[in-house]
Amino acid sequence: MKIPISVLVVIYKSNRDVLLIERADRSDFWQSVTGSLDALDEDLAFAAIREVFEETGIAVDRLPKNALQNLHHQIEYEIYPEWRFRYAPGVTRNIEHWFALEVPESTPVTLAPREHVAFEWLPYEEAAKKCFSRSNGEAILKLFAAN
């Protein structure tokens, strides 16, 4: 069963282009990197690093030390009914912690084909609008409002 605690990682370049990836299990569902903790005691930053590598092939440990930023923001949201079977019976809400990752211009992206089928780099305003999840769009806008 999945743990109802997750991370969302907005990956971006210095020109403020943001990486969006399209889910394999839901056509036209564009999002940032997301994923649940593997264990209740898993460090949030470690989960973010793991999910970034699993979903994009980007190795955070090969980037500058401060590339990954904990945005110190979390939201609680209702889990889509069609995905609740992945969680323990009765679990309907998830807590998501927001991170940002700045990558170099030339960073290659290698998708996990079972999870995602396409990716795009978009100007942050456009990326925020294209996200299926309203909170994902808010995370993108919040990141650049602070910068």
Secondary structure, DSSP 8 states (H G I E B T S, - for coil): -B-SEEEEEEEE-TT-EEEEEEESSSTT-EE-EEEE-SSTT--HHHHHHHHHHHHH---GGGS-TTSEEEEEEEEEEE--GGGGGGB-TT--EEEEEEEEEE--TT------TTTEEEEEEEEHHHHHHH-SSHHHHHHHHHHHHH-
